[in-house]
């Protein structure tokens, strides 16, 4: 990872955390039209995997992969307008979370049906091969979502067809309130379906980036899909309406010292690369202004309610 990439990756991780913190404030003030699903403590998995891709590759994030959307060009302004349900948001006031995509930026819209994006992205990867394009498809899945049938079907298809697909498994400690040992036998790596599998420290942004770059190269060489298991931890509840009382405070304290942001800062410092000390305050000021502007944006007109819907 070179200096420029490291700085862009750090800013994406920091922007993700600060944007989600602002969304939490908007939620507690009663402004968001739905809950907020944070990636606190997991920023490295979304940002570093997306950063390691090429500009023509395609991603399909999940609800905790906001950082990957920032890496691909989404803006905090779009995110605030979306969560606040404003007419000028990406979905015109619908959905109220990050369930939207952008074909121009190579982003397939997320969905609440966990696992469903694995076969979708296997199909995207298949289209690349059929067209002779050197491109890779990537999506994410949590340990709970890896228990779904769609996960197995999609990854198995990709393995059999040797498709250029990367599935990032975020082993983050809990499937809502259920720990892995209560919902799966063995470890997440055992679910690879024969795909090339890497297990990395998901809070080490450099390790995640390197693993993704290796997996991408294998895909481009026609060696089939990769399953990257990132061992991390969800440092907040399933959503802001979940107080996380089912988690042992000692476990949270153990993972707090593995926070991916200061770890990455330390890695950059060891190479003599400095982070602008004013970056956080500048981003916070920018986000405050964007959130206030989004609150002033217009609501959707009632007569647009049925636009974009299929009807028989």
C-alpha positions as a Markdown table, in Angstrom:
| # | Residue | x | y | z |
|---|---|---|---|---|
| 1 | Unk | 0.0 | 0.0 | 0.0 |
| 2 | Unk | 1.5 | 3.3 | -1.0 |
| 3 | Unk | 1.3 | 6.6 | 0.8 |
| 4 | Unk | -1.6 | 8.1 | -1.2 |
| 5 | Unk | -3.7 | 4.9 | -0.9 |
| 6 | Unk | -3.1 | 4.8 | 2.9 |
| 7 | Unk | -4.2 | 8.4 | 3.3 |
| 8 | Unk | -7.4 | 7.8 | 1.2 |
| 9 | Unk | -8.2 | 4.7 | 3.1 |
| 10 | Unk | -7.7 | 6.4 | 6.5 |
| 11 | Unk | -10.0 | 9.3 | 5.4 |
| 12 | Unk | -12.6 | 6.8 | 4.2 |
| 13 | Unk | -12.6 | 5.0 | 7.6 |
| 14 | Unk | -12.7 | 8.2 | 9.6 |
| 15 | Unk | -15.5 | 9.6 | 7.3 |
| 16 | Unk | -17.5 | 6.5 | 7.9 |
| 17 | Unk | -17.3 | 6.7 | 11.6 |
| 18 | Unk | -18.0 | 10.4 | 11.8 |
| 19 | Unk | -20.9 | 10.1 | 9.4 |
| 20 | Unk | -22.5 | 7.3 | 11.4 |
| 21 | Unk | -22.0 | 9.3 | 14.6 |
| 22 | Unk | -23.9 | 12.2 | 13.0 |
| 23 | Unk | -26.6 | 9.8 | 11.9 |
| 24 | Unk | -26.9 | 8.5 | 15.5 |
| 25 | Unk | -27.5 | 12.1 | 16.6 |
| 26 | Unk | -30.2 | 12.6 | 14.0 |
| 27 | Unk | -31.8 | 9.3 | 15.0 |
| 28 | Unk | -31.9 | 10.3 | 18.7 |
| 29 | Unk | -33.3 | 13.7 | 17.8 |
| 30 | Unk | -36.2 | 11.9 | 15.9 |
| 31 | Unk | -35.2 | 13.1 | 12.4 |
| 32 | Unk | -34.3 | 9.8 | 10.7 |
| 33 | Unk | -37.1 | 7.8 | 9.2 |
| 34 | Unk | -35.9 | 4.4 | 10.4 |
| 35 | Unk | -33.1 | 3.1 | 12.5 |
| 36 | Unk | -29.3 | 3.4 | 12.1 |
| 37 | Unk | -27.1 | 0.3 | 11.6 |
| 38 | Unk | -23.5 | 1.2 | 12.5 |
| 39 | Unk | -20.3 | -0.3 | 11.5 |
| 40 | Unk | -18.5 | 0.8 | 14.7 |
| 41 | Unk | -15.3 | -1.2 | 15.0 |
| 42 | Unk | -15.7 | -2.7 | 11.5 |
| 43 | Unk | -14.7 | 0.2 | 9.3 |
| 44 | Unk | -11.5 | -1.5 | 8.1 |
| 45 | Unk | -13.4 | -4.4 | 6.5 |
| 46 | Unk | -15.6 | -2.3 | 4.3 |
| 47 | Unk | -13.2 | 0.4 | 3.4 |
| 48 | Unk | -10.0 | -1.7 | 2.9 |
| 49 | Unk | -11.7 | -4.3 | 0.8 |
| 50 | Unk | -13.3 | -1.7 | -1.5 |
| 51 | Unk | -10.1 | 0.2 | -1.7 |
| 52 | Unk | -8.2 | -2.8 | -3.0 |
| 53 | Unk | -10.5 | -3.2 | -6.1 |
| 54 | Unk | -10.1 | -1.7 | -9.5 |
| 55 | Unk | -12.3 | 1.2 | -10.8 |
| 56 | Unk | -14.3 | -1.1 | -13.1 |
| 57 | Unk | -15.0 | -3.7 | -10.5 |
| 58 | Unk | -18.6 | -3.9 | -9.0 |
| 59 | Unk | -19.6 | -4.1 | -5.4 |
| 60 | Unk | -22.8 | -4.9 | -3.5 |
| 61 | Unk | -22.6 | -3.6 | 0.1 |
| 62 | Unk | -24.7 | -4.6 | 3.1 |
| 63 | Unk | -26.1 | -2.2 | 5.7 |
| 64 | Unk | -22.8 | -2.0 | 7.6 |
| 65 | Unk | -20.7 | -1.4 | 4.6 |
| 66 | Unk | -21.2 | 2.4 | 4.2 |
| 67 | Unk | -17.5 | 2.8 | 4.1 |
| 68 | Unk | -17.3 | 0.8 | 0.8 |
| 69 | Unk | -19.9 | 3.2 | -0.7 |
| 70 | Unk | -17.7 | 6.2 | 0.3 |
| 71 | Unk | -14.7 | 4.6 | -1.3 |
| 72 | Unk | -16.7 | 4.2 | -4.6 |
| 73 | Unk | -17.8 | 7.9 | -4.6 |
| 74 | Unk | -21.0 | 8.2 | -2.6 |
| 75 | Unk | -21.1 | 11.4 | -0.5 |
| 76 | Unk | -22.3 | 12.1 | 3.0 |
| 77 | Unk | -24.8 | 14.6 | 1.5 |
| 78 | Unk | -26.5 | 11.7 | -0.3 |
| 79 | Unk | -26.5 | 9.6 | 2.8 |
| 80 | Unk | -28.1 | 12.3 | 5.0 |
| 81 | Unk | -30.8 | 13.0 | 2.4 |
| 82 | Unk | -31.5 | 9.3 | 2.2 |
| 83 | Unk | -31.8 | 8.6 | 5.9 |
| 84 | Unk | -34.0 | 11.8 | 6.3 |
| 85 | Unk | -36.3 | 10.7 | 3.5 |
| 86 | Unk | -36.0 | 13.8 | 1.5 |
| 87 | Unk | -37.1 | 14.2 | -2.1 |
| 88 | Unk | -33.7 | 15.0 | -3.3 |
| 89 | Unk | -32.1 | 11.9 | -1.8 |
| 90 | Unk | -31.0 | 8.9 | -4.0 |
| 91 | Unk | -34.3 | 7.1 | -3.7 |
| 92 | Unk | -36.6 | 10.2 | -3.7 |
| 93 | Unk | -37.6 | 9.8 | 0.0 |
| 94 | Unk | -37.9 | 6.0 | 0.1 |
| 95 | Unk | -36.0 | 3.3 | 2.1 |
| 96 | Unk | -34.4 | 5.7 | 4.6 |
| 97 | Unk | -31.1 | 3.7 | 4.9 |
| 98 | Unk | -28.3 | 2.8 | 2.5 |
| 99 | Unk | -30.5 | 0.5 | 0.4 |
| 100 | Unk | -29.6 | 2.2 | -2.8 |
| 101 | Unk | -27.0 | 1.8 | -5.5 |
| 102 | Unk | -25.3 | 3.6 | -8.4 |
| 103 | Unk | -24.6 | 1.8 | -11.6 |
| 104 | Unk | -22.2 | 4.6 | -12.6 |
| 105 | Unk | -20.2 | 4.0 | -9.5 |
| 106 | Unk | -20.3 | 0.3 | -9.7 |
| 107 | Unk | -22.6 | -0.2 | -6.7 |
| 108 | Unk | -25.4 | -2.7 | -6.7 |
| 109 | Unk | -28.1 | -1.7 | -4.2 |
| 110 | Unk | -28.1 | -3.6 | -0.8 |
| 111 | Unk | -31.1 | -5.6 | 0.4 |
| 112 | Unk | -32.4 | -6.7 | 3.8 |
| 113 | Unk | -32.6 | -10.3 | 2.7 |
| 114 | Unk | -29.1 | -11.4 | 3.9 |
| 115 | Unk | -27.4 | -13.8 | 1.6 |
| 116 | Unk | -29.5 | -12.9 | -1.4 |
| 117 | Unk | -26.7 | -10.8 | -2.9 |
| 118 | Unk | -24.3 | -13.7 | -3.2 |
| 119 | Unk | -26.1 | -15.3 | -6.2 |
| 120 | Unk | -26.8 | -11.9 | -7.6 |
| 121 | Unk | -23.1 | -11.0 | -7.6 |
| 122 | Unk | -22.2 | -14.5 | -8.9 |
| 123 | Unk | -24.4 | -13.5 | -11.9 |
| 124 | Unk | -22.6 | -10.2 | -12.3 |
| 125 | Unk | -19.3 | -12.1 | -12.2 |
| 126 | Unk | -20.6 | -14.5 | -14.8 |
| 127 | Unk | -21.5 | -11.6 | -17.1 |
| 128 | Unk | -17.9 | -10.4 | -16.8 |
| 129 | Unk | -16.5 | -13.7 | -18.0 |
| 130 | Unk | -19.0 | -14.1 | -20.8 |
| 131 | Unk | -18.1 | -10.6 | -22.1 |
| 132 | Unk | -14.3 | -11.3 | -21.7 |
| 133 | Unk | -14.0 | -8.4 | -19.2 |
| 134 | Unk | -11.2 | -8.3 | -16.6 |
| 135 | Unk | -13.4 | -7.3 | -13.8 |
| 136 | Unk | -14.3 | -8.6 | -10.3 |
| 137 | Unk | -17.6 | -8.6 | -8.4 |
| 138 | Unk | -17.5 | -8.3 | -4.6 |
| 139 | Unk | -20.1 | -8.5 | -1.8 |
| 140 | Unk | -20.1 | -8.9 | 2.0 |
| 141 | Unk | -21.9 | -11.2 | 4.4 |
| 142 | Unk | -22.1 | -11.5 | 8.2 |
| 143 | Unk | -21.7 | -14.7 | 10.1 |
| 144 | Unk | -25.5 | -14.9 | 10.6 |
| 145 | Unk | -26.2 | -14.3 | 6.9 |
| 146 | Unk | -23.8 | -17.1 | 6.0 |
| 147 | Unk | -26.4 | -19.5 | 7.4 |
| 148 | Unk | -28.8 | -18.7 | 4.6 |
| 149 | Unk | -29.4 | -21.0 | 1.7 |
| 150 | Unk | -28.8 | -18.2 | -0.9 |
| 151 | Unk | -25.2 | -17.9 | 0.5 |
| 152 | Unk | -24.5 | -21.6 | -0.1 |
| 153 | Unk | -26.2 | -21.7 | -3.5 |
| 154 | Unk | -24.5 | -18.5 | -4.8 |
| 155 | Unk | -21.0 | -19.3 | -3.6 |
| 156 | Unk | -21.2 | -22.9 | -4.7 |
| 157 | Unk | -22.3 | -21.8 | -8.2 |
| 158 | Unk | -19.3 | -19.4 | -8.3 |
| 159 | Unk | -16.9 | -22.1 | -7.2 |
| 160 | Unk | -18.2 | -24.6 | -9.8 |
| 161 | Unk | -18.1 | -22.0 | -12.6 |
| 162 | Unk | -14.8 | -20.5 | -11.4 |
| 163 | Unk | -16.2 | -17.0 | -11.4 |
| 164 | Unk | -14.4 | -13.8 | -10.5 |
| 165 | Unk | -16.3 | -13.2 | -7.2 |
| 166 | Unk | -15.0 | -12.1 | -3.8 |
| 167 | Unk | -17.2 | -12.7 | -0.8 |
| 168 | Unk | -16.1 | -10.9 | 2.3 |
| 169 | Unk | -17.3 | -12.7 | 5.5 |
| 170 | Unk | -17.5 | -10.3 | 8.4 |
| 171 | Unk | -17.3 | -12.4 | 11.5 |
| 172 | Unk | -18.3 | -9.7 | 13.8 |
| 173 | Unk | -19.4 | -11.6 | 17.0 |
| 174 | Unk | -23.2 | -11.5 | 16.8 |
| 175 | Unk | -26.0 | -12.2 | 14.4 |
| 176 | Unk | -28.3 | -9.6 | 15.9 |
| 177 | Unk | -28.1 | -10.9 | 19.5 |
| 178 | Unk | -26.9 | -14.5 | 18.7 |
| 179 | Unk | -23.2 | -15.4 | 19.0 |
| 180 | Unk | -21.7 | -17.6 | 16.4 |
| 181 | Unk | -21.4 | -20.7 | 18.6 |
| 182 | Unk | -25.2 | -20.6 | 19.0 |
| 183 | Unk | -26.0 | -20.6 | 15.3 |
| 184 | Unk | -23.2 | -22.4 | 13.5 |
| 185 | Unk | -21.0 | -25.5 | 13.9 |
| 186 | Unk | -17.3 | -24.7 | 13.6 |
| 187 | Unk | -15.9 | -21.4 | 12.2 |
| 188 | Unk | -17.0 | -19.2 | 9.4 |
| 189 | Unk | -14.1 | -20.4 | 7.2 |
| 190 | Unk | -15.7 | -23.8 | 7.1 |
| 191 | Unk | -18.5 | -22.4 | 4.9 |
| 192 | Unk | -16.2 | -21.6 | 1.9 |
| 193 | Unk | -17.8 | -24.2 | -0.4 |
| 194 | Unk | -14.3 | -24.9 | -1.8 |
| 195 | Unk | -13.5 | -21.2 | -2.6 |
| 196 | Unk | -10.0 | -19.9 | -2.1 |
| 197 | Unk | -10.2 | -18.9 | 1.6 |
| 198 | Unk | -8.2 | -16.3 | 3.6 |
| 199 | Unk | -8.7 | -15.5 | 7.3 |
| 200 | Unk | -7.5 | -12.1 | 8.4 |
| 201 | Unk | -7.6 | -9.7 | 11.3 |
| 202 | Unk | -10.5 | -7.6 | 10.2 |
| 203 | Unk | -9.4 | -4.7 | 12.4 |
| 204 | Unk | -6.0 | -4.5 | 10.6 |
| 205 | Unk | -6.7 | -2.4 | 7.5 |
| 206 | Unk | -3.4 | -3.3 | 5.9 |
| 207 | Unk | -4.0 | -7.1 | 6.3 |
| 208 | Unk | -7.5 | -6.7 | 4.8 |
| 209 | Unk | -6.3 | -4.6 | 1.9 |
| 210 | Unk | -3.5 | -7.1 | 1.1 |
| 211 | Unk | -5.8 | -10.1 | 1.3 |
| 212 | Unk | -8.3 | -8.5 | -1.0 |
| 213 | Unk | -5.6 | -7.5 | -3.5 |
| 214 | Unk | -4.4 | -11.2 | -3.5 |
| 215 | Unk | -7.9 | -12.5 | -4.0 |
| 216 | Unk | -8.6 | -10.1 | -6.8 |
| 217 | Unk | -5.5 | -11.1 | -8.6 |
| 218 | Unk | -6.5 | -14.8 | -8.4 |
| 219 | Unk | -9.9 | -13.9 | -9.8 |
| 220 | Unk | -8.4 | -12.0 | -12.7 |
| 221 | Unk | -6.2 | -15.1 | -13.4 |
| 222 | Unk | -9.4 | -17.2 | -13.8 |
| 223 | Unk | -8.7 | -19.2 | -10.6 |
| 224 | Unk | -12.2 | -18.8 | -9.3 |
| 225 | Unk | -13.9 | -17.1 | -6.3 |
| 226 | Unk | -12.4 | -16.1 | -3.0 |
| 227 | Unk | -13.9 | -16.1 | 0.5 |
| 228 | Unk | -12.1 | -13.6 | 2.8 |
| 229 | Unk | -13.1 | -14.0 | 6.5 |
| 230 | Unk | -12.5 | -10.8 | 8.5 |
| 231 | Unk | -12.4 | -11.5 | 12.2 |
| 232 | Unk | -13.8 | -8.3 | 13.8 |
| 233 | Unk | -16.4 | -7.2 | 16.3 |
| 234 | Unk | -19.6 | -5.1 | 16.2 |
| 235 | Unk | -19.0 | -2.5 | 18.9 |
| 236 | Unk | -22.6 | -1.3 | 18.9 |
| 237 | Unk | -26.0 | -2.9 | 19.0 |
| 238 | Unk | -27.6 | -4.5 | 15.9 |
| 239 | Unk | -29.1 | -1.0 | 15.4 |
| 240 | Unk | -29.6 | 2.1 | 17.4 |
| 241 | Unk | -32.8 | 0.6 | 18.9 |
| 242 | Unk | -30.7 | -2.2 | 20.4 |
| 243 | Unk | -28.9 | -1.5 | 23.6 |
| 244 | Unk | -26.6 | -4.5 | 23.3 |
| 245 | Unk | -27.2 | -5.7 | 26.8 |
| 246 | Unk | -26.6 | -9.3 | 25.8 |
| 247 | Unk | -22.8 | -8.5 | 25.3 |
| 248 | Unk | -20.4 | -8.9 | 28.1 |
| 249 | Unk | -18.8 | -5.5 | 28.9 |
| 250 | Unk | -15.5 | -7.2 | 29.3 |
| 251 | Unk | -15.7 | -8.4 | 25.7 |
| 252 | Unk | -16.4 | -4.9 | 24.5 |
| 253 | Unk | -13.4 | -3.6 | 26.4 |
| 254 | Unk | -11.2 | -6.3 | 24.9 |
| 255 | Unk | -12.1 | -5.3 | 21.4 |
| 256 | Unk | -12.0 | -1.6 | 22.1 |
| 257 | Unk | -8.2 | -1.7 | 22.2 |
| 258 | Unk | -8.2 | -3.3 | 18.7 |
| 259 | Unk | -10.0 | -0.3 | 17.2 |
| 260 | Unk | -9.0 | -0.2 | 13.5 |
| 261 | Unk | -8.6 | 3.6 | 13.2 |
| 262 | Unk | -5.8 | 4.1 | 15.9 |
| 263 | Unk | -4.2 | 0.8 | 14.7 |
| 264 | Unk | -4.0 | 2.2 | 11.2 |
| 265 | Unk | -2.8 | 5.5 | 12.4 |
| 266 | Unk | 0.0 | 3.7 | 14.3 |
| 267 | Unk | 0.9 | 1.7 | 11.2 |
| 268 | Unk | 1.2 | 4.9 | 9.1 |
| 269 | Unk | 3.3 | 6.6 | 11.8 |
| 270 | Unk | 5.7 | 3.6 | 11.8 |
| 271 | Unk | 6.3 | 4.4 | 8.1 |
| 272 | Unk | 6.7 | 8.1 | 8.7 |
| 273 | Unk | 3.4 | 9.0 | 7.2 |
| 274 | Unk | 1.5 | 11.7 | 9.2 |
| 275 | Unk | -2.2 | 12.2 | 9.4 |
| 276 | Unk | -3.4 | 15.8 | 9.2 |
| 277 | Unk | -4.3 | 16.6 | 12.9 |
| 278 | Unk | -7.1 | 18.9 | 11.7 |
| 279 | Unk | -8.7 | 16.2 | 9.5 |
| 280 | Unk | -11.3 | 15.0 | 12.0 |
| 281 | Unk | -12.4 | 18.5 | 13.0 |
| 282 | Unk | -12.7 | 19.6 | 9.4 |
| 283 | Unk | -14.8 | 16.5 | 8.5 |
| 284 | Unk | -17.0 | 17.1 | 11.5 |
| 285 | Unk | -17.6 | 20.7 | 10.5 |
| 286 | Unk | -18.4 | 19.6 | 7.0 |
| 287 | Unk | -20.8 | 16.9 | 8.2 |
| 288 | Unk | -22.6 | 19.2 | 10.5 |
| 289 | Unk | -23.2 | 21.7 | 7.7 |
| 290 | Unk | -24.4 | 18.9 | 5.4 |
| 291 | Unk | -26.7 | 17.4 | 8.0 |
| 292 | Unk | -28.3 | 20.9 | 8.6 |
| 293 | Unk | -28.7 | 21.4 | 4.9 |
| 294 | Unk | -30.3 | 18.0 | 4.5 |
| 295 | Unk | -32.8 | 18.9 | 7.3 |
| 296 | Unk | -33.9 | 21.9 | 5.2 |
| 297 | Unk | -34.3 | 19.8 | 2.0 |
| 298 | Unk | -37.9 | 19.3 | 0.7 |
| 299 | Unk | -40.1 | 16.3 | 1.5 |
| 300 | Unk | -41.4 | 14.2 | -1.4 |
| 301 | Unk | -44.7 | 15.4 | -2.9 |
| 302 | Unk | -47.6 | 13.0 | -2.0 |
| 303 | Unk | -48.4 | 12.5 | -5.6 |
| 304 | Unk | -45.0 | 10.9 | -6.2 |
| 305 | Unk | -45.8 | 8.0 | -3.7 |
| 306 | Unk | -46.4 | 5.4 | -6.4 |
| 307 | Unk | -43.7 | 6.4 | -8.8 |
| 308 | Unk | -41.1 | 3.7 | -9.5 |
| 309 | Unk | -43.4 | 0.9 | -8.4 |
| 310 | Unk | -44.5 | -2.1 | -10.4 |
| 311 | Unk | -48.3 | -2.7 | -10.7 |
| 312 | Unk | -50.4 | -5.3 | -12.4 |
